[in-house]
Every structure is written in C-alpha cells, then in structure tokens.
Amino acid sequence: MTQKVIHPMVKMQRQVRSLVNSNILKPTDSIWKIAFLYGDEWAHWKQELQDFEFSMQDPVSELLAVENWEDD
C-alpha cells in the first residue's frame, strides 16, 4: 500500500478555501491578505506563490481555481 503525499500548496489552498467558505476572506480579495494568516512563514509561502507565477495582487479566486500543483 502506498500513500500519496499531498503537495504543500494543496494544504494551503484548502486552508484558504475554508476561510472563503467561512466568509473571512472573499474570492475577490488579493492574495496578499493571506499574509496575515502565516505570519513569520509568509516569506516562504509568498515565494512559493511567486514560483507558480501568482502576484500578490491576484484575487484569491485564482489560487482556488488551481486544480493541479505540479512542480516543473
């Protein structure tokens, strides 16, 4: 039996989706608002998002729309 490892971005995406579902974030909010959630870890997550070609001004909805997080 093999277990599939979940990509770290999937976990982040799930957390953000939960915040949208709870009306804490809006799909139209900019991604930079997520920084408040991650505090000291934000520099890492910001770099990860930029590596996937997101800008901090992109709406959260674009992050939630990603179906497959594959590293090139």
Summary of the structure (lengths in Angstrom):
residues: 72
radius of gyration: 12.4
end to end distance: 26.7
largest distance: 42.0
contacts: 153
relative contact order: 0.21
helix: 56%
strand: 3%
